[in-house]
Amino acid sequence: MASLSEVVRVDGLVRLMGSQLIARMPQGMLSIALLMHVEHVLGRYTDAGLTVAAFSIGAAVSGPLMGRWMIVLGARRLLGATLLLNAAAMTAIAFGPHRLWAFMLLAIVLGFCTPPILPITRSLYPVLVPPRLSAQVYSLDSITQELIWVVGPVLVTAVAPLAGTSIALALVAALGFVGGVLLLTAPAIRLATFPVSGKRLGGVLLKWPVLIAIVSCALQNASYGAVEAAAVAMFDGQQFTVGIIIAVFAIGSIVGGIVMARVAMRPWSMATRQSALAIGTLAAALSPNPWWVGAALFVAGLGTAPSLAVMYNVVSSSLRSGDATEAFGWMSSGLLAGIAMGSAGSGVLVDHVGAQSAMLFGAGLAVLAVLLPAFGTSKLPDLTVRSGPLLDTSAVPVIHIGER
């Protein structure tokens, strides 16, 4: 198989990947920043969880719609508008009215106006790189995005105690906006055109591989959100410790991604690569010792980037290029909404049962993320046979009601 160094040499790819990395930095900061800010202001993790859940509702609705609107309005126009609205909503949460209803309303707007960075970049990769490098580009993307979870939580948990949670949220807004502008001016974005999809909204979900990848991605990220919230509560008052533990989780993912980058992607790879995530999060629920939790989550991280690389490649290789933009929008929704809903559920458990039960909740979600593709192996493609977007003449299996 080709190496990651070949991918890096593709013209325009480093600029695209680097700018989208900065633009997506809020993904590694927002849930924990919202949890800390709302809990600090209102005094309850349940209220913080409800606010994060409201964000997830907006994000869930937004993803596929943004994928469609991007084709109609153009990537740069839509990206510019959402960057401004997203930054404004986040600033309003940081410095606006300290009422639960206001937080929830603004969180819905914040989620809905999430810039469509993931569908834009994931749809451009097959245009920039040849099909033989498809597995490697998604592996590299999954590895680099883990830097979001290394830097983001540490930055938030370092700034919040020193400058306050409002300043931490303002920092999240500023980073996302600056990264978005860098992406907006990237040559690949300026020249990007996306073919029109002939399907109705949601039609891409009728492809078994796409549906399995998106739901498994949502479950995996819900597990992450639950674990993150559980760690915040488990080490209450030790914000920097929380940031380090979450960063260790992401470092494990980077290590796993590098090790697995040249390993073939088979139909069972989505399930087997996530098994480390399930094992590690189950272990983390056994003890509140920070060294134990950190070590367990390092193991959990080993399966994150490798499995995400498979999910992205499965989606890209199961659809025609005109449909992939919407599909990656659904995946973006699953990712953001998954993290937010996991955080929300974990927050309620923290208030009513305890932090270790919230960690166990995250482990249960990780187990579900493994079981879904394990039972759906027969529906998933062998990416060693063919990788990259389908031609317009390719046949695509469709889900039929009552199909066995």
N, C-alpha and C positions, 0 to 999 in steps of 0.2 A: 504493500500500500504506500501511497505518497506520504511525505512527511509534512509536519506543520510549517517547516521553513519554506516549502514551496508555496503554501497559501499566503504567507506574509509577503512574498515577492509579487503577488498579483497587484497590478497597478490600481491605485485608489482604495484598496481594501483597508490598509492600516488607518488612513484618515477616517474612513467611514466607521470602522470598528471603534477607534479611539474616541471620536466625538459622540457616538451613541452610548459609549460607556459612561462618559461624564453626564450626558443628558439623562441616563437612566439611574444615576446615583441616588436620586430620591427613593427609588424602590427599596434600597437597603436601609433607608433612614426614616421613611415616612411613618410606617406602622409603629415603630418604637417611639418616635417623636410624638405622634398623636397620643399614644397610650400614656406617656410620661406627662404631656402637657395637660390633657383633660383630667387625669387622675390628680395631678398637682393642684389644678384649679377647683375641681368639683369634689375631690376627695374619695372617689369610688372607682374601682376597676371596672365595675359593671357599666358605669356611664362612659368610661373610656372605651370599653368593648362595643357599646352601642354606636359610638361615634365612628369607630373603625368599620363596623358593620354597614353604616350608612355610606361610607366611602366605597365599600365593596359593591353596593347596589348600583351606584353611579358608574363604577368601573365595569361591572358586568354588562350593563346596557351599552356602554360606550364602545367597547372593543370592535365588535362586528360592524357597527354603524360607521365607525371611523374608517374601517377597511373599505367600505363601499364609498363613502364620501371622498376618500382620498383619490379614487379613480375619477370621480365627477369634478371635484374642485381642484385637484392637483395636490401633490404631496407638500410642496413648499407653502402654498396658501393655507392649507389646513393645519400644518405644523406650526406656522407662525401664529395663527389665531388661538390655537389651544395652548401654546406656550404662555401667551399673555393672560388668558383666562385662568389657567392653572396657577400661575404665580400670584395672581390677584386673590384667588380663593384661599390659598395657603397663608398669605399675609393677613387676610381677614380673620382666619382662625387664630393666628398667633396674637393679634392685637385687637380683635373685635370684641363683641359682647361675650361675657363669660356665662352663657346660659346653655343648657343641654340642647334645647331646640335649635339654637343658633349654630352650635357646633355640628349638629346632625345635618341641618340644611346645607351649610357650607361644605360639609364633607361629601354630600351627594354631588354638589356642583364640582368639587375637586376631583372626584372619581370620574364623573362624566367628561370632564375636560382634560383627562389624562392624554398627553401628546401621543400620537400613534407611532412611537419610535420603533417598537418591536415589529409591527407588520411592515413598516417601510423597509427597515434594514434586512429582515428575513426574506422579503420578496426580492430584494436587490442582489442578494448573494448569488443565486443561480444565474443572474445576468452577468455578474463580474467574473465568476470562476467557472471553469469547464466541469462537466458532470463527474469526471474522475476525481475531482477534489471536493466533491459535495460533502462527504463524510468528514473530511478534515476541517473544512471551513466551519461547520456546525460544532465540531469538537472545540476548535479554537475559540469560537464565540462563547460556548458554554464555560470554557476555562476563564476567559477574560471577564465575563460577567460576574464571576465569583469575587472579583476585586471589589465589586459593589458591596458585597456582604462582609468583606474584610475591612474596608475603609469606612463605610457608612455608619454602622452601629458604633464603632469606636469613636468616630467624630461626634456623633450626637451625644453619646454618654459622657464624653469629655467636656463638651460645650455646655450642656444643660446645667450641671452643678455650678459651673463657674459664671455663666452669663444669664442663666434662666432658660426655661423651656420655650418661651416666646422667641428668643434669639435663635435657639436651636432650630425651630421651625422656619424662621426667616432665612437661616443658612441653607436649609433644604431647598427652599424656593429659589434662592439665588443660584445654587449649583445647577439645579434643573434647567433654569432659564439660560445660563451661560452655555451649558452643554448643548442645549437645543439650538442656540444660535450657531454654534460651531457646526452642528449637523446640518442646519439649514443652508449654510454656505458651502458645504462639501460639494465638489464637482459631481460626484455620483448622484446626489440628490437633485442638483440643478438640471441634469440631463435625463432624469428618470421619467419614464412613461410606463403606465400600467394598463394592460389590456382589459377590456370590459368583460365582466363575467356574464354568462348567459343564464345563470341560475338565479332563483329567488333567494332572498335573504334567508340564511340558515340551511340552504341546500347542501352546502359542503359537509354538514354534520351527518348526512346520509351515507357517508363513506366510512366503513368500519374502521380502517386504520386511523383516519382523522379523528373520529369520535373517541376511540380508545386513547389516543395520544393526548387529546385536549383534556379529557376527564382525569386521566392519570396525572397530568401536569397540575391540574387544579388541586387534586388530593395531595400531591407532594408538597405544593406550596402552602396548602392549608396546614399541613403538618409543621412546616417551617414557621408559619405565623403563630401556631399554638405553642411551639417550643420557645420561640422568642418571647412571647408574653409570659410564659411560665418562668423563664429565666429572670425576667424583670422582677417578678413577684418573689421568686425564690431567694434572690439576692437583693431584696429591697434595701435601699440606702447605700448600695455598693454599685452605683451605675457604671463605673469604669470596669469593674469585674464583669458585669453583664456584657459590655462591649467587647471585652477580650474573649469571652467564651463564645460569643456569636462569630467573632472573627476567626477563632480556631475552627469552628464548624466550616466556615468558608475556605480556610486553608486546606482542610481535609478534602474539600471538593476540588480545589485546584490540583492537588496531588493526584487524586483519582482521575481527573480529566487528562492530565499529562500522561499518566501510566496507560490509560485506556485509549489514547488518541489513535493508535494504529491497530487496535483490535477490531476485527470484522464485526459488523452490525448484523446480527441474525434476528429471526422473528422472536426469539425468546430473550433478546438482549435487554429490552425495556424492563422486563420483570427482574431478571437476574442482577442487573446493575443497580436496581433500587433496593435490593435485599440488604445491603450494608446500611442504608438509611433506616430501615425498619429495625434492624438489630441494634444499631447505635442509639436510637431514640428510646427504645424499650429499656436499654441499659441505663440511660440517663435518668429515667424515672425511679431507679432503685435507691438513689442516695442524693441528698442535697449538698454533698461535699463539692466545692467548686472544682477541685482537681479531677474528681471522678466525672462530674458532668462535662467538663472540658474534654477529657479523654474520650468519653463515650460519644460526644458530638463530633469529634474529629473522625471517628470511625463512621458515624452517620454521614458525614460530608463526603466520604470516599465514593459514595454512590450517586451523588447529586448531579454534578456536571456530566459524568458519562451517560447517565440516563436521559438528561435533558438533550444532549447531542443526538441521541437516538430519536427522541420525540420530534425535534425540529426536522430531522432528515426524513422521518416517516411522513410528516405532513407535506413537506416539499415534494417528496417523490410519489405521493398518492394523488396529486391534483395537477390540473393544467395551470399554467402560470396565471391566467386570468382569475382563477378561483383561489389561489394561494393567499392573496392579500387579505381576503375576508377570513380565511381559516386562521391566519396568524393573528388577526384581530380577535377571534374567539380565544386563541391561545393566550393572548395578552390579557383578556378578560379573566380567563381561568387562573392565570398567574396572580394578578392583582387581587381579584376577588377571593381567591383561595387563601392568600396570606391574610387578608383582612378578616375573612370569616373564621379562620383558625384563631386569629388573635382575639376576636370577639367571643367565641366559644370558650377559649381559655380564660379570658378575663372574668366571665361569669363563674366558671369553676373555681377560680382563685378566691373570689369573694365568698362563695358558699361551701367549698370543700377544702381547698388548699392548693398550693403551688405544685406539689408532686402529682396530684390528680390531673392537673392541667398538662403536665409533661406526659403523663400516661395517655391523655386524650390525643396529644400530638403523635405519640407512637402508634395509636390505633389508626389514625389517618394514614400514616406511612405504610402500615400493613395493607390497608385497602388499596393504596397506590401500587403495591406489588401484585396483589391478587387480581386486579382488573386485567392487566396485560398478560398475566400468567394464564388466566382462563381464556383470553382472546388471542393466544399465540397463532392459532390457525388462520386468523384474519389479518395478521401483520405481514408486511413484505420482507423478503430477504434482500437486504440492501447491498449484499455482495454481488447479486445478480444484476440489479439495475438501480441507479441512484440519480436523482435530478428530476425536474418537472416533467410531467407527461406531455407527449405531443398531442395536438388537437385530434389526431386520429386514434389515440389510445383508448382502449376500453377501461372503464373504471367501475369496480364492483359497487353496487348500491344496496343499502339496507332496505329490505322489503318486510312489511309487517307479516308476522307469522313465519318468518324464515327460521329454519333450524340450523 
